[in-house]
Amino acid sequence: MITDRMNALLPHPLRVLGVNVIQSSDQLHTQVEKLAAEVLDLLHVPCSLPSFEITSNFIGPGYGIPTPESSKVIIECFRTDGILFDPVYTSKGVAAVKHLMQQKSQEFPEKIVFWHTGGGPAIFDQHYYADLLSYT
């Protein structure tokens, strides 16, 4: 399991949660396991992969189609922190983190690391932002 290996290397336990924005979670889970194992092999790390979760609850109507929540979080982050991120990948991930943090039943660590893995070019695609302005 992925978290077990990573936790063996870190001073504090780690919970890994992936936010899926495109494909079947089963396919994605298998793909992530394969890539992580390859990285650990390249680094010559002699431990097993820690466990991790992938949620598909934030895909919305599909890939490249913003959700109302992802559009609202773009505006909120830009207004409060001056951070602008893309409406395809990152906004759905940030909306997922915000939603999960607001759930009373979830326990979250003191610190959260948000690892952005793509989507930058969509920032410059005007068709995403025309709809986004309706959430202001």
Backbone as a printed PyTorch tensor [residue, N CA C, xyz], in Angstrom:
tensor([[[  0.8270,  -1.1720,   0.0000],
         [  0.0000,   0.0000,   0.0000],
         [  0.8850,   1.2530,   0.0000]],

        [[  0.4990,   2.2730,  -0.7830],
         [  1.3330,   3.4590,  -0.9590],
         [  1.5830,   4.1930,   0.3520]],

        [[  0.5730,   4.4330,   1.1500],
         [  0.7840,   5.2220,   2.3740],
         [  1.6940,   4.5200,   3.3550]],

        [[  1.6840,   3.1890,   3.4090],
         [  2.5510,   2.4610,   4.3240],
         [  4.0200,   2.7090,   4.0050]],

        [[  4.3780,   2.6770,   2.7220],
         [  5.7680,   2.9480,   2.3240],
         [  6.1460,   4.3810,   2.6340]],

        [[  5.2790,   5.2900,   2.2330],
         [  5.5730,   6.7010,   2.4670],
         [  5.6310,   6.9850,   3.9610]],

        [[  4.7170,   6.4020,   4.7110],
         [  4.7130,   6.6080,   6.1530],
         [  5.9710,   6.0460,   6.7890]],

        [[  6.5270,   4.9940,   6.2080],
         [  7.7730,   4.4310,   6.7250],
         [  8.9250,   5.4130,   6.5270]],

        [[  8.8230,   6.2850,   5.5240],
         [  9.8780,   7.2410,   5.2260],
         [  9.6800,   8.5950,   5.9100]],

        [[  8.5100,   8.8310,   6.4770],
         [  8.1830,  10.1360,   7.0470],
         [  8.0220,  10.0740,   8.5590]],

        [[  8.2300,  11.2070,   9.2270],
         [  8.0850,  11.2270,  10.6780],
         [  6.6220,  11.2140,  11.1490]],

        [[  5.6860,  11.5560,  10.2590],
         [  4.2720,  11.6060,  10.6290],
         [  3.4570,  10.7830,   9.6420]],

        [[  2.3560,  10.1740,  10.0960],
         [  1.5040,   9.4000,   9.1720],
         [  0.9590,  10.2880,   8.0460]],

        [[  0.7660,   9.6960,   6.9150],
         [  0.3160,  10.4190,   5.7450],
         [ -0.9460,   9.7610,   5.2010]],

        [[ -1.9350,  10.5800,   4.8940],
         [ -3.1380,  10.0990,   4.2300],
         [ -3.1150,  10.6600,   2.8180]],

        [[ -3.2070,   9.7960,   1.8240],
         [ -3.1580,  10.2320,   0.4280],
         [ -4.5520,  10.0670,  -0.1760]],

        [[ -5.0740,  11.1780,  -0.7130],
         [ -6.3780,  11.1650,  -1.3650],
         [ -6.2280,  11.8030,  -2.7290]],

        [[ -6.5460,  11.0540,  -3.7730],
         [ -6.5190,  11.5820,  -5.1310],
         [ -7.9150,  11.9890,  -5.5560]],

        [[ -8.0090,  13.0820,  -6.2980],
         [ -9.2960,  13.5490,  -6.8230],
         [ -9.2830,  13.2940,  -8.3240]],

        [[-10.1150,  12.3760,  -8.7430],
         [-10.2180,  11.9620, -10.1320],
         [-11.0790,  12.9570, -10.9050]],

        [[-10.5960,  13.4130, -12.0630],
         [-11.3850,  14.3370, -12.8780],
         [-11.6960,  13.7920, -14.2660]],

        [[-11.3460,  12.5150, -14.5420],
         [-11.4980,  12.0640, -15.9250],
         [-11.9630,  10.6300, -16.1270]],

        [[-11.4500,   9.6510, -15.4260],
         [-11.6690,   8.2620, -15.8300],
         [-12.1330,   7.3970, -14.6670]],

        [[-12.3160,   6.1420, -14.9410],
         [-12.7040,   5.1780, -13.9290],
         [-11.6880,   5.1700, -12.7960]],

        [[-12.1590,   5.1890, -11.5570],
         [-11.2610,   5.1760, -10.4050],
         [-10.4470,   3.8970, -10.3450]],

        [[-11.0290,   2.7670, -10.7780],
         [-10.2810,   1.5070, -10.7750],
         [ -9.0810,   1.5900, -11.7050]],

        [[ -9.2920,   2.1120, -12.9080],
         [ -8.1940,   2.2690, -13.8590],
         [ -7.1420,   3.2190, -13.3080]],

        [[ -7.5960,   4.3170, -12.7380],
         [ -6.6840,   5.3160, -12.2120],
         [ -5.8850,   4.7660, -11.0330]],

        [[ -6.5440,   4.0260, -10.1550],
         [ -5.8750,   3.4320,  -8.9970],
         [ -4.7580,   2.4980,  -9.4620]],

        [[ -5.0390,   1.6640, -10.4460],
         [ -4.0480,   0.7420, -10.9930],
         [ -2.8840,   1.5030, -11.6270]],

        [[ -3.2010,   2.5480, -12.3760],
         [ -2.1750,   3.3510, -13.0420],
         [ -1.2710,   4.0430, -12.0110]],

        [[ -1.8610,   4.6020, -10.9560],
         [ -1.0830,   5.2780,  -9.9130],
         [ -0.1880,   4.2790,  -9.1890]],

        [[ -0.7250,   3.1120,  -8.8560],
         [  0.0820,   2.0790,  -8.1990],
         [  1.2990,   1.7040,  -9.0500]],

        [[  1.0740,   1.5350, -10.3460],
         [  2.1610,   1.1530, -11.2570],
         [  3.2360,   2.2380, -11.3100]],

        [[  2.8200,   3.4830, -11.4830],
         [  3.7820,   4.5810, -11.5660],
         [  4.5350,   4.7790, -10.2490]],

        [[  3.8250,   4.6900,  -9.1270],
         [  4.4700,   4.8480,  -7.8180],
         [  5.4890,   3.7420,  -7.5730]],

        [[  5.1490,   2.5230,  -7.9430],
         [  6.0810,   1.4060,  -7.7840],
         [  7.3310,   1.6220,  -8.6370]],

        [[  7.1490,   2.1410,  -9.8590],
         [  8.2920,   2.4190, -10.7240],
         [  9.1970,   3.4920, -10.1210]],

        [[  8.5900,   4.5230,  -9.5350],
         [  9.3770,   5.5870,  -8.9090],
         [ 10.1590,   5.0360,  -7.7220]],

        [[  9.5000,   4.2460,  -6.8830],
         [ 10.1910,   3.6670,  -5.7300],
         [ 11.3320,   2.7520,  -6.1740]],

        [[ 11.1260,   2.0170,  -7.2530],
         [ 12.1990,   1.1740,  -7.7920],
         [ 13.3750,   2.0200,  -8.2900]],

        [[ 13.0650,   3.1150,  -8.9930],
         [ 14.1240,   4.0030,  -9.4750],
         [ 14.9160,   4.6130,  -8.3160]],

        [[ 14.2180,   4.8860,  -7.2120],
         [ 14.8670,   5.4650,  -6.0350],
         [ 15.5180,   4.3990,  -5.1470]],

        [[ 15.3160,   3.1380,  -5.5080],
         [ 15.8490,   2.0080,  -4.7350],
         [ 15.3390,   2.0400,  -3.2880]],

        [[ 14.0360,   2.3340,  -3.1530],
         [ 13.4050,   2.3680,  -1.8290],
         [ 12.8210,   0.9820,  -1.5600]],

        [[ 13.3530,   0.2710,  -0.5780],
         [ 12.9190,  -1.1100,  -0.3200],
         [ 11.7080,  -1.1920,   0.6130]],

        [[ 10.5790,  -0.6430,   0.1900],
         [  9.3730,  -0.7640,   1.0060],
         [  8.1590,  -0.8950,   0.0830]],

        [[  7.0670,  -1.3340,   0.6430],
         [  5.8660,  -1.5190,  -0.1640],
         [  5.1030,  -0.2010,  -0.2770]],

        [[  4.2380,  -0.1130,  -1.2650],
         [  3.4540,   1.0990,  -1.4730],
         [  2.4180,   1.2780,  -0.3660]],

        [[  2.2710,   2.5040,   0.1570],
         [  1.2350,   2.7530,   1.1580],
         [ -0.1440,   2.7870,   0.4920]],

        [[ -1.1740,   2.6450,   1.2740],
         [ -2.5300,   2.6920,   0.7290],
         [ -2.8870,   4.1340,   0.3680]],

        [[ -3.8010,   4.2740,  -0.5610],
         [ -4.2810,   5.5980,  -0.9450],
         [ -5.7080,   5.4750,  -1.4410]],

        [[ -6.3910,   6.6060,  -1.4200],
         [ -7.7860,   6.6540,  -1.8620],
         [ -7.8820,   7.5320,  -3.1060]],

        [[ -8.8460,   7.2150,  -3.9530],
         [ -9.1690,   8.0720,  -5.0920],
         [-10.6810,   8.2700,  -5.0700]],

        [[-11.0910,   9.5260,  -5.1190],
         [-12.5150,   9.8200,  -5.1700],
         [-12.8970,  10.3120,  -6.5610]],

        [[-14.0420,   9.8610,  -7.0360],
         [-14.5850,  10.3170,  -8.3180],
         [-15.8300,  11.1750,  -8.1010]],

        [[-16.0440,  11.6070,  -6.8680],
         [-17.2520,  12.3500,  -6.5250],
         [-17.2610,  13.7820,  -7.0310]],

        [[-16.1790,  14.2320,  -7.6420],
         [-16.0940,  15.6360,  -8.0210],
         [-15.8790,  15.8300,  -9.5180]],

        [[-16.0960,  14.7820, -10.3190],
         [-15.9310,  14.8760, -11.7680],
         [-16.9870,  15.7960, -12.3690]],

        [[-18.2090,  15.7450, -11.8400],
         [-19.2920,  16.5370, -12.4040],
         [-19.7560,  15.9340, -13.7080]],

        [[-20.1880,  16.7850, -14.6570],
         [-20.7140,  16.2640, -15.9220],
         [-19.6490,  15.6540, -16.8310]],

        [[-18.3670,  15.8600, -16.5240],
         [-17.3340,  15.2330, -17.3400],
         [-16.0500,  16.0160, -17.3690]],

        [[-15.0810,  15.4460, -18.0590],
         [-13.7640,  16.0530, -18.1890],
         [-13.8560,  17.3900, -18.9150]],

        [[-13.1820,  18.3840, -18.3760],
         [-13.1420,  19.6900, -19.0230],
         [-14.3910,  20.5140, -18.8460]],

        [[-15.3470,  20.0140, -18.0780],
         [-16.5940,  20.7460, -17.8410],
         [-16.6290,  21.1360, -16.3670]],

        [[-16.4900,  22.4360, -16.0750],
         [-16.4910,  22.8720, -14.6830],
         [-17.8220,  22.5590, -13.9970]],

        [[-17.7600,  22.3780, -12.6960],
         [-18.9650,  22.2150, -11.8870],
         [-19.2690,  23.5620, -11.2420]],

        [[-20.4870,  23.7860, -10.7630],
         [-20.7570,  25.0390, -10.0390],
         [-19.7950,  25.2300,  -8.8560]],

        [[-19.4880,  24.1300,  -8.1430],
         [-18.5840,  24.2210,  -6.9880],
         [-17.1720,  24.6100,  -7.4170]],

        [[-16.6950,  24.0140,  -8.5180],
         [-15.3350,  24.3350,  -8.9670],
         [-15.2560,  25.7650,  -9.4750]],

        [[-16.3080,  26.2530, -10.1140],
         [-16.3160,  27.6410, -10.5860],
         [-16.3460,  28.6160,  -9.4160]],

        [[-17.1370,  28.3000,  -8.3990],
         [-17.2080,  29.1780,  -7.2240],
         [-15.8810,  29.2270,  -6.4750]],

        [[-15.1940,  28.1000,  -6.3640],
         [-13.9380,  28.0710,  -5.6170],
         [-12.8370,  28.8370,  -6.3610]],

        [[-12.8940,  28.8910,  -7.6910],
         [-11.9300,  29.6970,  -8.4440],
         [-12.0820,  31.1630,  -8.0510]],

        [[-13.3110,  31.6670,  -8.0800],
         [-13.5840,  33.0620,  -7.7200],
         [-13.1780,  33.3250,  -6.2740]],

        [[-13.5560,  32.4180,  -5.3750],
         [-13.2480,  32.5910,  -3.9470],
         [-11.7410,  32.6770,  -3.7080]],

        [[-10.9840,  31.7660,  -4.2830],
         [ -9.5240,  31.7620,  -4.0760],
         [ -8.8660,  32.9840,  -4.7110]],

        [[ -9.3780,  33.3980,  -5.8580],
         [ -8.7950,  34.5740,  -6.5000],
         [ -9.0790,  35.8310,  -5.6760]],

        [[-10.3000,  35.9540,  -5.1930],
         [-10.6630,  37.1440,  -4.4050],
         [ -9.9640,  37.1810,  -3.0460]],

        [[ -9.8530,  36.0550,  -2.3810],
         [ -9.2960,  36.0550,  -1.0280],
         [ -7.7750,  35.9550,  -0.9980]],

        [[ -7.1710,  35.2340,  -1.9550],
         [ -5.7310,  34.9820,  -1.8990],
         [ -4.9680,  35.4050,  -3.1540]],

        [[ -5.6730,  35.8800,  -4.1880],
         [ -5.0010,  36.2720,  -5.4160],
         [ -4.4640,  35.0900,  -6.2100]],

        [[ -5.0120,  33.9010,  -5.9460],
         [ -4.5570,  32.6950,  -6.6340],
         [ -5.5510,  32.3620,  -7.7410]],

        [[ -5.0510,  32.2350,  -8.9660],
         [ -5.8900,  31.8420, -10.0960],
         [ -5.4250,  30.4780, -10.5710]],

        [[ -6.3430,  29.5610, -10.6940],
         [ -5.9990,  28.2440, -11.1930],
         [ -7.0030,  27.8130, -12.2350]],

        [[ -6.6770,  26.7370, -12.9140],
         [ -7.4610,  26.3300, -14.0720],
         [ -8.8080,  25.7140, -13.6890]],

        [[ -9.7670,  25.7980, -14.6200],
         [-11.1120,  25.2840, -14.3830],
         [-11.2930,  23.8100, -14.7410]],

        [[-10.2510,  23.1470, -15.2020],
         [-10.3840,  21.7590, -15.6390],
         [ -9.9440,  20.7870, -14.5580]],

        [[ -8.7110,  20.9200, -14.0720],
         [ -8.1770,  19.9950, -13.0770],
         [ -8.2190,  20.5860, -11.6680]],

        [[ -7.4880,  21.6620, -11.5050],
         [ -7.2190,  22.1900, -10.1760],
         [ -8.4720,  22.6580,  -9.4640]],

        [[ -9.3780,  23.3170, -10.1760],
         [-10.5780,  23.8250,  -9.5050],
         [-11.4160,  22.6950,  -8.9170]],

        [[-11.4780,  21.5650,  -9.6070],
         [-12.2250,  20.4200,  -9.0750],
         [-11.5040,  19.8330,  -7.8660]],

        [[-10.1820,  19.8010,  -7.9000],
         [ -9.4060,  19.3110,  -6.7640],
         [ -9.5480,  20.2040,  -5.5470]],

        [[ -9.4670,  21.5140,  -5.7500],
         [ -9.6140,  22.4590,  -4.6410],
         [-11.0420,  22.4030,  -4.0940]],

        [[-12.0240,  22.3070,  -4.9750],
         [-13.4150,  22.1830,  -4.5150],
         [-13.5970,  20.9080,  -3.6930]],

        [[-12.9330,  19.8300,  -4.0850],
         [-13.0090,  18.5730,  -3.3410],
         [-12.4030,  18.7260,  -1.9530]],

        [[-11.2290,  19.3420,  -1.8690],
         [-10.5850,  19.5500,  -0.5670],
         [-11.4710,  20.4080,   0.3250]],

        [[-12.0130,  21.4890,  -0.2230],
         [-12.8960,  22.3660,   0.5550],
         [-14.1080,  21.5860,   1.0620]],

        [[-14.7320,  20.8210,   0.1870],
         [-15.9030,  20.0310,   0.5670],
         [-15.5560,  19.0210,   1.6740]],

        [[-14.4630,  18.3030,   1.4980],
         [-14.0800,  17.2870,   2.4810],
         [-13.7250,  17.9060,   3.8330]],

        [[-13.1170,  19.0860,   3.8140],
         [-12.7740,  19.7550,   5.0710],
         [-14.0180,  20.2280,   5.8090]],

        [[-15.0780,  20.5070,   5.0710],
         [-16.3110,  20.9780,   5.6820],
         [-17.1590,  19.8500,   6.2620]],

        [[-16.8420,  18.6090,   5.9140],
         [-17.5950,  17.4690,   6.4220],
         [-17.2360,  17.2240,   7.8840]],

        [[-18.2010,  17.2290,   8.7290],
         [-17.9750,  17.0500,  10.1670],
         [-17.4520,  15.6550,  10.4950]],

        [[-17.7760,  14.6650,   9.6660],
         [-17.3920,  13.2880,   9.9670],
         [-15.9320,  12.9840,   9.6030]],

        [[-15.2910,  13.8570,   8.8530],
         [-13.9160,  13.6170,   8.4260],
         [-12.9300,  14.2160,   9.4120]],

        [[-11.8700,  13.4940,   9.6880],
         [-10.7830,  14.0470,  10.4780],
         [ -9.6280,  14.3530,   9.5410]],

        [[ -9.1260,  15.5690,   9.6080],
         [ -8.0400,  15.9810,   8.7480],
         [ -6.8310,  16.3560,   9.5900]],

        [[ -5.6540,  16.1640,   9.0400],
         [ -4.4390,  16.5320,   9.7610],
         [ -4.3250,  18.0470,   9.8840]],

        [[ -3.4100,  18.4520,  10.7060],
         [ -3.1730,  19.8780,  10.9100],
         [ -2.7360,  20.5540,   9.6170]],

        [[ -1.9580,  19.8470,   8.8050],
         [ -1.4610,  20.4140,   7.5550],
         [ -1.9050,  19.5480,   6.3840]],

        [[ -2.2540,  20.2230,   5.3010],
         [ -2.6670,  19.5400,   4.0780],
         [ -1.7590,  20.0230,   2.9550]],

        [[ -1.2750,  19.1030,   2.1520],
         [ -0.4920,  19.4510,   0.9750],
         [ -1.3800,  19.1900,  -0.2400]],

        [[ -1.5810,  20.2030,  -1.0470],
         [ -2.3440,  20.0630,  -2.2780],
         [ -1.3360,  19.9570,  -3.4150]],

        [[ -1.3100,  18.8210,  -4.0680],
         [ -0.3330,  18.5760,  -5.1330],
         [ -1.0420,  18.7180,  -6.4640]],

        [[ -0.7770,  19.8250,  -7.1470],
         [ -1.3860,  20.1030,  -8.4380],
         [ -0.5770,  19.4110,  -9.5280]],

        [[ -1.2440,  18.6620, -10.3890],
         [ -0.5200,  17.8770, -11.3840],
         [ -0.8340,  18.2470, -12.8270]],

        [[ -1.4430,  19.3730, -13.0720],
         [ -1.6840,  19.7510, -14.4600],
         [ -2.7900,  20.7620, -14.6060]],

        [[ -3.0740,  21.1430, -15.8420],
         [ -4.2030,  22.0070, -16.1250],
         [ -3.8830,  23.4600, -16.3750]],

        [[ -2.6560,  23.8720, -16.2650],
         [ -2.2970,  25.2750, -16.4290],
         [ -2.7650,  25.9350, -17.7090]],

        [[ -2.6300,  25.2960, -18.8840],
         [ -3.0190,  25.9670, -20.1310],
         [ -4.4930,  26.3800, -20.1820]],

        [[ -5.3520,  25.7030, -19.4580],
         [ -6.7760,  26.0490, -19.4940],
         [ -7.0530,  27.4200, -18.8740]],

        [[ -6.1070,  27.9400, -18.0950],
         [ -6.2770,  29.2730, -17.5160],
         [ -6.5010,  30.2980, -18.6220]],

        [[ -5.9090,  30.0790, -19.7870],
         [ -5.9650,  31.0450, -20.8770],
         [ -7.0910,  30.7720, -21.8700]],

        [[ -7.9530,  29.8020, -21.5890],
         [ -9.0540,  29.4590, -22.4790],
         [-10.2890,  30.2680, -22.0750]],

        [[-10.6320,  31.2770, -22.8730],
         [-11.6970,  32.2120, -22.5140],
         [-13.0620,  31.5690, -22.3500]],

        [[-13.3400,  30.4660, -23.0500],
         [-14.6910,  29.9130, -22.9600],
         [-14.9990,  29.4170, -21.5500]],

        [[-13.9930,  29.0310, -20.7780],
         [-14.2360,  28.6200, -19.3940],
         [-14.6200,  29.8150, -18.5330]],

        [[-14.0020,  30.9360, -18.7860],
         [-14.1940,  32.0900, -17.9070],
         [-15.4390,  32.8940, -18.2300]],

        [[-16.0060,  32.7330, -19.4150],
         [-17.2640,  33.4160, -19.7170],
         [-18.3560,  32.8990, -18.7760]],

        [[-18.4470,  31.5890, -18.6130],
         [-19.4240,  31.0170, -17.6890],
         [-19.0620,  31.3090, -16.2390]],

        [[-17.7990,  31.3490, -15.9550],
         [-17.3310,  31.5690, -14.6020],
         [-17.8110,  32.9090, -14.0450]],

        [[-17.8800,  33.9160, -14.8860],
         [-18.2840,  35.2350, -14.4320],
         [-19.7200,  35.2610, -13.9090]],

        [[-20.5310,  34.2920, -14.2700],
         [-21.9080,  34.2450, -13.7710],
         [-21.9680,  33.8650, -12.3010]],

        [[-20.8490,  33.3880, -11.7320],
         [-20.8130,  32.9930, -10.3180],
         [-20.3400,  34.1130,  -9.4090]],

        [[-20.1370,  35.3230,  -9.9510],
         [-19.6140,  36.4050,  -9.1270],
         [-20.6840,  37.0860,  -8.3110]]])
